[in-house]
Amino acid sequence: VAAQVGMNKEEAKLVAAEIAAEAVSAQALAEGGTPAQLGAASRAAALASGVDELTGARLAGPAAARAALLQARRHGRDGPYLANAAKVAAVEAGLSKEAAALLAAKLACPKAASAAASRGAGADDVGAAARHAAQAVGAGEQGWLAAGTAAAGVAAQFAATA
């Protein structure tokens, strides 16, 4: 199939690894796996496609983090819990703690800010919700930037619809 769409073997391997990581994360999520289980399953699936460890982590980390975030939201969690679930999954998928923290902040801060805004929080509280999500995972300066960007975007969105 890869040759039919113009991919070489390496490109096909990357696509297969990414699809496998996403599919296995979704399956582990459906089976009620923990964030750590989501990450480990996603990593194993990516590596089974023949990619190296670093590439496997780069593909599996986001897939597992998104699944863990979805799982946490389904259980009514928000803010710091969302970020921590995403970080745990990404670390288990092979990302470094720093990379996992930044990924978790980028994924969870918009969700935390949106949840606060939908509860009627003011702009300061929307920002605080996003900031707490970034703080919870130790996301550092780039995590703070993600939190600020998320809060500003959500505040602007809610202001436009008010």
C-alpha positions as CSV (number, residue, x, y, z in Angstrom):
1,V,0.0,0.0,0.0
2,A,2.8,2.4,0.9
3,A,4.3,2.1,-2.6
4,Q,0.9,2.9,-4.2
5,V,0.7,6.2,-2.4
6,G,4.4,7.1,-3.0
7,M,5.9,6.3,0.4
8,N,9.2,4.8,0.9
9,K,9.7,2.0,3.5
10,E,10.8,4.5,6.3
11,E,7.8,6.7,5.7
12,A,5.5,3.8,5.8
13,K,7.1,2.5,9.0
14,L,6.5,5.9,10.6
15,V,2.9,6.0,9.5
16,A,2.3,2.5,10.7
17,A,3.9,3.2,14.1
18,E,1.8,6.3,14.6
19,I,-1.4,4.5,13.6
20,A,-0.6,1.6,15.9
21,A,0.2,3.9,18.8
22,E,-3.1,5.7,18.4
23,A,-5.1,2.5,18.0
24,V,-3.6,0.7,20.9
25,S,-4.1,3.8,23.1
26,A,-7.7,3.9,22.1
27,Q,-8.1,0.2,22.9
28,A,-6.4,0.5,26.3
29,L,-8.6,3.5,27.0
30,A,-11.7,1.5,26.1
31,E,-10.5,-1.3,28.4
32,G,-10.1,1.1,31.3
33,G,-6.4,1.1,31.5
34,T,-4.5,3.4,33.8
35,P,-2.5,6.3,32.3
36,A,0.7,4.2,32.8
37,Q,-0.9,1.3,30.9
38,L,-2.0,3.6,28.1
39,G,1.6,4.8,27.7
40,A,3.2,1.4,27.9
41,A,0.7,-0.1,25.4
42,S,1.2,2.8,23.0
43,R,5.0,2.5,23.2
44,A,4.9,-1.2,22.6
45,A,2.7,-0.8,19.6
46,A,4.9,1.9,18.1
47,L,8.1,-0.1,18.6
48,A,6.5,-3.2,17.2
49,S,6.2,-1.3,13.9
50,G,10.0,-1.3,13.7
51,V,10.8,2.3,14.6
52,D,13.7,3.1,17.0
53,E,13.2,4.0,20.7
54,L,13.3,7.8,20.2
55,T,10.9,7.8,17.3
56,G,8.6,5.4,19.1
57,A,8.5,7.7,22.1
58,R,7.8,10.8,19.9
59,L,4.9,9.0,18.3
60,A,3.5,7.1,21.3
61,G,3.8,9.9,23.8
62,P,1.2,12.2,22.3
63,A,-1.1,9.3,21.5
64,A,-1.0,8.0,25.1
65,A,-1.2,11.5,26.6
66,R,-4.4,12.4,24.6
67,A,-6.0,9.1,25.6
68,A,-5.2,9.6,29.3
69,L,-6.5,13.2,29.1
70,L,-9.8,11.9,27.5
71,Q,-10.0,9.2,30.2
72,A,-9.5,11.7,33.0
73,R,-12.2,14.0,31.5
74,R,-14.6,11.1,31.2
75,H,-14.2,10.6,35.0
76,G,-15.0,14.3,35.6
77,R,-11.5,15.4,36.4
78,D,-9.9,18.7,35.4
79,G,-6.9,20.9,35.8
80,P,-3.9,19.4,37.6
81,Y,-5.3,15.9,37.4
82,L,-5.7,16.1,33.6
83,A,-2.1,17.3,33.3
84,N,-0.7,14.6,35.6
85,A,-2.6,11.8,33.8
86,A,-1.2,13.0,30.4
87,K,2.3,13.3,31.9
88,V,2.3,9.8,33.4
89,A,1.1,8.3,30.1
90,A,3.7,10.2,28.0
91,V,6.5,9.2,30.4
92,E,5.5,5.6,30.2
93,A,5.4,5.9,26.4
94,G,9.1,6.8,26.5
95,L,9.2,10.6,26.6
96,S,11.5,12.3,29.1
97,K,9.9,13.8,32.1
98,E,10.6,17.3,30.8
99,A,9.1,16.6,27.4
100,A,6.1,14.8,28.9
101,A,5.5,17.8,31.2
102,L,5.5,20.2,28.4
103,L,3.2,18.0,26.3
104,A,0.9,17.5,29.2
105,A,0.7,21.3,29.8
106,K,0.0,22.0,26.1
107,L,-2.8,19.4,26.1
108,A,-4.3,20.1,29.6
109,C,-4.1,23.8,30.0
110,P,-6.7,24.6,27.3
111,K,-9.0,22.0,28.8
112,A,-8.6,23.4,32.3
113,A,-9.2,26.9,31.1
114,S,-12.2,26.0,29.2
115,A,-13.7,24.0,32.1
116,A,-13.2,27.1,34.4
117,A,-14.8,29.4,31.9
118,S,-17.8,27.1,31.3
119,R,-18.4,27.2,35.1
120,G,-18.6,31.0,34.8
121,A,-15.2,31.8,36.2
122,G,-13.7,35.3,35.5
123,A,-10.6,35.9,33.4
124,D,-8.3,35.7,36.4
125,D,-9.7,32.4,37.5
126,V,-9.6,31.0,33.9
127,G,-5.9,31.9,33.9
128,A,-5.3,30.4,37.3
129,A,-6.9,27.1,36.2
130,A,-4.6,26.9,33.2
131,R,-1.6,27.9,35.4
132,H,-2.4,25.2,38.0
133,A,-2.4,22.6,35.3
134,A,1.0,23.6,34.1
135,Q,2.3,23.9,37.7
136,A,1.1,20.4,38.5
137,V,3.4,18.8,36.1
138,G,6.4,21.1,36.5
139,A,6.2,22.2,32.9
140,G,8.6,25.1,33.3
141,E,8.7,28.3,31.3
142,Q,7.2,26.8,28.1
143,G,4.5,25.3,30.2
144,W,3.7,28.7,31.6
145,L,3.5,30.0,28.0
146,A,1.1,27.2,27.1
147,A,-1.0,28.1,30.1
148,G,-1.1,31.8,29.3
149,T,-1.9,31.1,25.6
150,A,-4.7,28.7,26.6
151,A,-6.2,31.1,29.1
152,A,-6.1,34.0,26.7
153,G,-7.7,31.9,23.9
154,V,-10.4,30.6,26.1
155,A,-11.1,34.1,27.5
156,A,-11.3,35.6,24.0
157,Q,-13.6,32.8,22.9
158,F,-16.0,33.2,25.8
159,A,-15.9,37.0,25.5
160,A,-16.9,36.7,21.8
161,T,-19.9,34.5,22.6
162,A,-21.1,36.5,25.6
